């Protein structure tokens, strides 16, 4: 059943219920008002995650969490939108989920005590993943002109101090985003979205993008 212009999601299923393990009986009965694209309406959480796992992209996102940065939730939400392979939290295990808008439920999230632990994990994967940090450091590559690896993890530091010294030491490289105004840096969540979208423009199959059209 299509939704009206002022409604979010879809109401109770009209007519005979569809058959299949992906369907959630409670959502079919009561309606689905979750923040998901329409192709996943009425699906269980487990079914959505399983379907996403069949087509996740080759990039990871990592965030240092030393100050309970509110940007972490927003970065997780962007990682879900661009279908990151995994999201990594480095440092404190607890993080502010408010900005994630429950998208963390659909994303694989791993915790690492240190950036060195993260680097060891990425380099030991069957297809090793390069760890690239974003920081305005001398010698940093320019995101706009660098050749992005297909298997890459973007590491972001805290708002203000940027990457910790330990993170800088274990990164396989660093990059910066071109800026032309007076501020020294841009918001961490904005920088993360720019980096992820740069990967999407380079490697993703744009014909597979879901614009949220209801497919029944």
Residue frames as qw, qx, qy, qz and C-alpha x, y, z in Angstrom:
[[0.000, 0.888, 0.459, 0.000, 0.00, 0.00, 0.00],
 [0.416, 0.447, -0.043, 0.791, 1.60, 3.35, -0.99],
 [0.317, -0.545, -0.474, 0.615, 1.87, 6.07, 1.62],
 [0.147, 0.931, 0.319, 0.101, 0.50, 9.59, 1.44],
 [0.433, 0.665, -0.159, 0.588, 2.66, 12.68, 1.07],
 [0.271, -0.714, 0.316, -0.562, 2.45, 13.51, 4.80],
 [0.916, -0.345, 0.134, -0.153, 2.96, 9.98, 6.11],
 [0.001, -0.648, 0.761, 0.024, 6.19, 8.15, 6.89],
 [0.197, -0.147, 0.969, -0.023, 6.40, 4.54, 5.80],
 [0.442, -0.125, -0.684, -0.567, 3.46, 2.28, 5.09],
 [0.623, -0.267, 0.310, -0.667, 0.33, 1.32, 6.99],
 [0.659, -0.085, 0.728, -0.170, -0.96, -2.20, 7.65],
 [0.053, -0.128, 0.833, 0.535, -0.73, -4.57, 4.69],
 [0.639, 0.266, 0.153, -0.705, -3.95, -4.66, 2.69],
 [0.805, 0.303, -0.385, -0.335, -5.16, -7.97, 1.29],
 [0.982, -0.137, -0.107, 0.072, -3.62, -11.41, 1.61],
 [0.400, -0.807, 0.400, 0.167, -0.30, -11.40, 3.42],
 [0.577, 0.609, -0.540, -0.073, 2.81, -12.35, 1.42],
 [0.960, -0.273, 0.057, 0.023, 4.54, -15.62, 2.21],
 [0.663, 0.517, -0.339, 0.423, 8.22, -15.86, 3.01],
 [0.698, -0.380, -0.389, 0.465, 10.71, -15.82, 5.89],
 [0.330, 0.193, -0.064, 0.922, 11.60, -12.15, 5.37],
 [0.286, -0.593, -0.302, -0.689, 8.18, -10.84, 6.37],
 [0.078, 0.034, -0.679, 0.729, 7.48, -9.62, 9.91],
 [0.183, -0.551, -0.796, -0.169, 3.91, -10.49, 11.01],
 [0.214, -0.671, -0.425, 0.569, 3.70, -7.58, 13.47],
 [0.068, -0.370, 0.247, 0.893, 4.73, -5.06, 10.82],
 [0.090, -0.229, -0.776, -0.580, 2.31, -6.53, 8.29],
 [0.229, -0.631, -0.736, 0.080, -0.46, -6.18, 10.86],
 [0.261, -0.776, -0.305, 0.486, 0.40, -2.76, 12.30],
 [0.387, 0.914, 0.003, 0.120, 2.29, -1.02, 9.50],
 [0.785, -0.091, -0.003, 0.612, 5.93, -0.17, 9.06],
 [0.028, 0.994, 0.066, 0.077, 7.03, 3.36, 9.99],
 [0.728, -0.438, 0.189, 0.492, 10.76, 2.66, 10.25],
 [0.142, 0.858, -0.299, -0.393, 13.43, 4.72, 8.55],
 [0.546, -0.127, 0.749, 0.352, 14.11, 2.17, 5.81],
 [0.231, 0.244, -0.527, -0.780, 13.81, 2.30, 2.03],
 [0.743, 0.086, 0.095, -0.657, 10.53, 0.96, 0.74],
 [0.672, 0.268, -0.669, -0.173, 12.01, -2.25, -0.65],
 [0.307, 0.094, -0.847, 0.423, 12.51, -3.34, 2.97],
 [0.505, -0.247, 0.167, -0.809, 9.07, -2.42, 4.26],
 [0.889, -0.194, 0.026, -0.415, 7.57, -5.17, 6.44],
 [0.759, 0.281, -0.551, 0.205, 10.85, -7.13, 6.46],
 [0.765, -0.606, -0.123, 0.180, 12.37, -8.36, 9.71],
 [0.159, -0.906, 0.377, 0.114, 15.56, -6.73, 10.94],
 [0.639, -0.316, 0.662, 0.231, 17.44, -9.99, 10.43],
 [0.681, 0.495, 0.497, 0.208, 16.24, -10.30, 6.83],
 [0.243, 0.969, -0.034, 0.019, 17.28, -6.74, 6.02],
 [0.335, -0.760, 0.535, 0.156, 20.76, -7.25, 7.43],
 [0.717, -0.027, 0.661, 0.218, 21.14, -10.55, 5.57],
 [0.590, 0.716, 0.334, 0.167, 20.18, -8.91, 2.28],
 [0.035, 0.972, -0.231, -0.026, 22.55, -5.99, 2.87],
 [0.583, -0.533, 0.581, 0.193, 25.35, -8.48, 3.60],
 [0.777, 0.306, 0.498, 0.232, 25.06, -9.87, 0.08],
 [0.491, 0.707, 0.221, 0.459, 26.10, -6.56, -1.46],
 [0.394, -0.864, -0.004, 0.314, 28.16, -4.55, 1.03],
 [0.472, 0.844, -0.208, 0.147, 30.93, -2.39, -0.38],
 [0.840, 0.120, -0.306, 0.431, 34.68, -2.78, 0.07],
 [0.163, 0.544, -0.321, 0.758, 35.28, 0.19, 2.33],
 [0.532, -0.505, -0.605, 0.309, 35.24, 0.37, 6.11],
 [0.064, -0.785, 0.045, -0.614, 34.85, 3.35, 8.41],
 [0.646, -0.288, -0.531, 0.467, 36.57, 3.80, 11.76],
 [0.145, -0.833, -0.022, -0.534, 36.12, 6.50, 14.40],
 [0.389, 0.103, -0.644, 0.651, 38.24, 7.21, 17.44],
 [0.493, -0.684, -0.377, -0.383, 36.03, 7.51, 20.52],
 [0.476, 0.005, -0.534, 0.699, 37.83, 9.22, 23.37],
 [0.054, 0.033, 0.279, -0.958, 35.40, 12.05, 24.15],
 [0.288, 0.504, 0.782, -0.228, 31.97, 10.51, 23.43],
 [0.008, 0.211, -0.343, -0.915, 31.88, 12.57, 20.24],
 [0.554, 0.444, 0.461, -0.532, 28.31, 13.22, 19.04],
 [0.415, 0.562, -0.463, -0.546, 29.54, 12.93, 15.43],
 [0.172, -0.199, 0.962, 0.078, 29.94, 9.16, 15.73],
 [0.484, 0.406, 0.715, -0.300, 26.22, 8.45, 15.34],
 [0.476, 0.749, -0.025, -0.460, 26.01, 10.64, 12.25],
 [0.119, 0.556, -0.765, -0.303, 29.01, 8.88, 10.71],
 [0.326, 0.045, 0.941, -0.077, 27.38, 5.51, 11.36],
 [0.533, 0.602, 0.432, -0.409, 24.22, 6.72, 9.63],
 [0.391, 0.738, -0.370, -0.407, 26.22, 7.75, 6.56],
 [0.104, -0.367, 0.915, 0.128, 28.09, 4.44, 6.62],
 [0.479, 0.300, 0.797, -0.212, 24.76, 2.65, 6.46],
 [0.503, 0.729, 0.124, -0.447, 23.53, 4.86, 3.62],
 [0.369, 0.705, -0.545, -0.265, 26.64, 4.10, 1.55],
 [0.988, -0.020, -0.074, -0.134, 26.67, 0.42, 2.65],
 [0.030, 0.720, -0.673, 0.166, 30.05, 0.18, 4.35],
 [0.665, 0.084, -0.742, 0.036, 31.46, -3.27, 5.01],
 [0.604, -0.479, -0.545, 0.328, 31.94, -2.52, 8.70],
 [0.097, -0.867, 0.103, -0.478, 32.10, 0.36, 11.15],
 [0.715, -0.068, -0.498, 0.486, 34.87, 0.31, 13.76],
 [0.344, -0.900, -0.001, -0.269, 34.83, 2.15, 17.08],
 [0.667, 0.233, -0.445, 0.550, 38.32, 2.71, 18.51],
 [0.007, 0.353, -0.430, 0.831, 38.71, 3.55, 22.19],
 [0.379, 0.010, 0.611, -0.694, 35.72, 3.74, 24.49],
 [0.090, 0.213, 0.950, 0.210, 33.14, 1.06, 23.80],
 [0.129, 0.722, 0.616, -0.287, 30.12, 3.23, 24.62],
 [0.185, 0.014, 0.316, 0.930, 29.24, 5.87, 22.05],
 [0.332, 0.394, 0.295, -0.805, 26.43, 8.35, 21.43],
 [0.291, 0.233, 0.873, 0.315, 23.91, 6.55, 19.20],
 [0.274, 0.662, 0.414, -0.562, 21.43, 9.39, 18.88],
 [0.246, 0.632, -0.336, -0.653, 22.70, 10.63, 15.51],
 [0.124, -0.132, 0.934, 0.309, 22.64, 7.10, 14.06],
 [0.616, 0.130, -0.047, -0.776, 18.82, 7.16, 13.91],
 [0.833, -0.092, 0.492, -0.236, 18.82, 3.37, 14.66],
 [0.714, 0.591, -0.342, -0.156, 20.83, 2.64, 11.48],
 [0.080, -0.564, 0.806, -0.163, 23.42, 0.91, 13.69],
 [0.765, -0.007, 0.553, -0.329, 20.98, -2.02, 13.85],
 [0.848, 0.512, 0.102, -0.089, 21.66, -2.75, 10.18],
 [0.383, 0.792, -0.448, 0.159, 25.42, -2.24, 10.31],
 [0.888, -0.141, -0.301, 0.317, 28.27, -4.49, 11.48],
 [0.099, -0.896, 0.248, -0.354, 30.04, -2.58, 14.24],
 [0.850, -0.053, -0.371, 0.370, 33.31, -3.72, 15.82],
 [0.344, -0.927, 0.128, -0.079, 35.16, -2.33, 18.80],
 [0.775, 0.265, -0.300, 0.489, 38.94, -2.06, 19.11],
 [0.556, -0.696, -0.208, 0.405, 40.83, -0.89, 22.17],
 [0.268, -0.651, 0.265, 0.659, 43.49, 0.93, 20.15],
 [0.544, 0.714, -0.203, -0.391, 44.18, 2.05, 16.59],
 [0.026, 0.499, -0.856, -0.132, 46.98, -0.50, 16.50],
 [0.459, 0.127, 0.854, -0.209, 44.43, -3.26, 17.18],
 [0.598, 0.651, 0.218, -0.412, 42.30, -1.91, 14.34],
 [0.324, 0.709, -0.544, -0.310, 45.25, -1.90, 11.94],
 [0.193, -0.274, 0.942, 0.001, 46.16, -5.48, 12.88],
 [0.568, 0.354, 0.673, -0.315, 42.57, -6.60, 12.26],
 [0.551, 0.735, -0.010, -0.395, 42.34, -4.91, 8.86],
 [0.207, 0.665, -0.681, -0.226, 45.71, -6.15, 7.64],
 [0.265, -0.174, 0.944, -0.088, 44.88, -9.75, 8.66],
 [0.703, 0.382, 0.301, -0.519, 41.64, -9.96, 6.67],
 [0.771, 0.200, 0.556, 0.239, 41.58, -12.42, 3.72],
 [0.446, 0.658, 0.217, 0.567, 41.71, -9.37, 1.46],
 [0.450, -0.338, -0.307, 0.767, 43.88, -6.93, 3.46],
 [0.043, 0.908, 0.375, 0.181, 42.41, -3.47, 3.97],
 [0.433, 0.281, -0.167, 0.840, 44.53, -0.31, 3.95],
 [0.304, -0.749, -0.477, 0.345, 44.02, 2.12, 6.82],
 [0.298, 0.432, 0.141, 0.839, 43.83, 5.75, 5.70],
 [0.237, -0.608, -0.504, 0.566, 43.38, 8.55, 8.20],
 [0.196, 0.807, 0.284, 0.479, 41.98, 11.98, 7.51],
 [0.487, -0.716, -0.124, 0.485, 44.14, 14.75, 8.91],
 [0.350, 0.927, -0.046, 0.127, 45.62, 18.02, 7.71],
 [0.710, -0.538, 0.291, 0.349, 49.19, 16.82, 8.14],
 [0.152, 0.737, -0.517, -0.408, 52.25, 17.70, 6.04],
 [0.007, -0.278, 0.923, 0.267, 52.54, 15.10, 3.32],
 [0.520, 0.322, 0.703, -0.363, 48.87, 14.11, 3.37],
 [0.199, 0.205, 0.738, 0.611, 47.45, 13.19, -0.01],
 [0.361, 0.149, 0.030, -0.920, 44.60, 15.18, -1.48],
 [0.533, 0.257, 0.765, -0.254, 41.38, 13.18, -1.55],
 [0.549, 0.693, 0.098, -0.456, 40.38, 14.90, -4.78],
 [0.478, 0.697, -0.491, -0.212, 43.41, 13.62, -6.72],
 [0.282, -0.421, 0.857, -0.095, 44.53, 10.43, -4.94],
 [0.584, 0.058, -0.724, -0.361, 43.89, 6.91, -6.18],
 [0.645, -0.358, 0.389, -0.551, 41.57, 5.43, -3.58],
 [0.019, 0.172, -0.985, -0.025, 42.17, 1.76, -2.79],
 [0.589, -0.258, -0.555, -0.528, 39.18, -0.50, -3.29],
 [0.728, -0.435, -0.510, 0.144, 39.78, -2.18, 0.06],
 [0.220, 0.408, -0.279, 0.841, 40.19, 0.73, 2.44],
 [0.405, -0.671, -0.579, 0.225, 39.24, 1.86, 5.91],
 [0.092, 0.686, -0.013, 0.721, 38.76, 5.58, 6.53],
 [0.543, -0.404, -0.553, 0.486, 39.81, 6.52, 10.05],
 [0.047, -0.760, -0.124, -0.636, 38.49, 9.72, 11.62],
 [0.348, -0.008, -0.595, 0.724, 39.63, 11.38, 14.82],
 [0.132, -0.667, -0.616, 0.397, 37.71, 13.40, 17.34],
 [0.163, 0.886, 0.269, 0.340, 36.21, 16.76, 16.54],
 [0.266, -0.947, 0.177, -0.022, 38.92, 19.33, 17.30],
 [0.460, -0.641, 0.580, 0.203, 42.09, 17.35, 18.05],
 [0.641, 0.517, -0.474, -0.313, 41.81, 15.09, 15.01],
 [0.902, 0.065, -0.425, 0.050, 43.66, 11.78, 14.89],
 [0.673, -0.708, 0.207, 0.048, 45.49, 10.71, 18.02],
 [0.025, 0.735, -0.659, -0.155, 49.29, 10.28, 17.81],
 [0.516, -0.143, 0.844, -0.018, 48.84, 6.51, 18.09],
 [0.685, 0.560, 0.439, -0.155, 46.43, 6.48, 15.16],
 [0.348, 0.867, -0.280, -0.220, 48.78, 8.53, 13.00],
 [0.245, -0.568, 0.778, 0.115, 51.57, 6.04, 13.62],
 [0.507, 0.043, 0.861, 0.025, 49.63, 2.99, 12.38],
 [0.598, 0.675, 0.190, -0.388, 47.89, 4.56, 9.37],
 [0.730, 0.156, 0.473, 0.468, 49.09, 3.40, 5.96],
 [0.258, 0.286, 0.269, 0.883, 48.63, 6.98, 4.81],
 [0.040, 0.605, 0.494, -0.623, 46.65, 10.14, 5.47],
 [0.220, 0.457, 0.523, 0.685, 44.59, 12.40, 3.25],
 [0.025, 0.399, 0.325, -0.857, 42.99, 15.81, 3.48],
 [0.301, 0.693, 0.642, 0.134, 39.92, 17.37, 1.89],
 [0.301, 0.281, 0.160, 0.897, 40.37, 20.58, -0.10],
 [0.148, -0.803, -0.499, 0.291, 39.05, 23.68, 1.67],
 [0.378, 0.474, 0.208, 0.768, 39.02, 27.27, 0.52],
 [0.292, -0.861, -0.214, -0.358, 37.60, 29.26, 3.44],
 [0.042, -0.743, 0.441, -0.501, 38.98, 30.52, 6.73],
 [0.813, -0.438, 0.268, -0.275, 38.30, 27.50, 8.96],
 [0.092, -0.566, 0.815, 0.083, 41.08, 25.00, 9.54],
 [0.042, 0.009, 0.996, 0.075, 38.85, 21.93, 9.38],
 [0.551, -0.190, -0.351, -0.732, 35.34, 20.80, 8.56],
 [0.737, -0.286, 0.350, -0.503, 32.97, 18.83, 10.75],
 [0.249, -0.323, 0.911, 0.066, 34.10, 15.22, 11.21],
 [0.580, 0.344, 0.715, -0.183, 30.80, 13.73, 10.08],
 [0.512, 0.793, -0.016, -0.329, 30.81, 15.92, 6.97],
 [0.066, 0.663, -0.713, -0.218, 34.37, 14.84, 6.18],
 [0.439, -0.068, 0.894, -0.053, 33.39, 11.20, 6.61],
 [0.627, 0.573, 0.457, -0.266, 30.45, 11.54, 4.22],
 [0.372, 0.815, -0.320, -0.308, 32.68, 13.19, 1.61],
 [0.119, -0.492, 0.854, 0.125, 35.27, 10.41, 1.87],
 [0.531, 0.163, 0.820, -0.137, 32.68, 7.65, 1.63],
 [0.594, 0.703, 0.254, -0.298, 31.00, 9.25, -1.35],
 [0.180, 0.741, -0.568, -0.309, 34.36, 9.57, -3.09],
 [0.293, -0.185, 0.936, 0.065, 34.69, 5.79, -2.80],
 [0.561, 0.480, 0.617, -0.273, 31.13, 5.36, -4.11],
 [0.448, 0.802, -0.111, -0.379, 31.86, 7.53, -7.16],
 [0.060, 0.617, -0.751, -0.227, 34.96, 5.48, -7.90],
 [0.005, -0.182, 0.983, 0.028, 33.83, 1.91, -7.33],
 [0.445, 0.244, 0.707, -0.492, 30.09, 1.50, -6.70],
 [0.094, 0.310, 0.806, 0.495, 27.59, 0.16, -9.21],
 [0.188, 0.124, 0.198, -0.954, 25.34, 3.21, -9.32],
 [0.515, -0.104, -0.564, -0.637, 22.64, 1.29, -11.18],
 [0.516, -0.267, -0.802, 0.137, 22.16, -0.75, -8.00],
 [0.008, 0.049, -0.416, 0.908, 21.42, 2.31, -5.86],
 [0.141, -0.569, -0.810, -0.031, 18.01, 2.24, -4.21],
 [0.013, -0.315, -0.024, -0.949, 16.15, 5.52, -4.32],
 [0.219, 0.115, 0.669, -0.701, 13.50, 4.27, -1.94],
 [0.539, 0.060, -0.383, -0.747, 10.94, 3.35, -4.60],
 [0.693, -0.088, 0.570, -0.433, 8.32, 0.90, -3.38],
 [0.315, 0.333, -0.798, -0.391, 8.81, -2.47, -5.08],
 [0.812, -0.130, -0.145, -0.550, 6.14, -4.54, -3.35]]
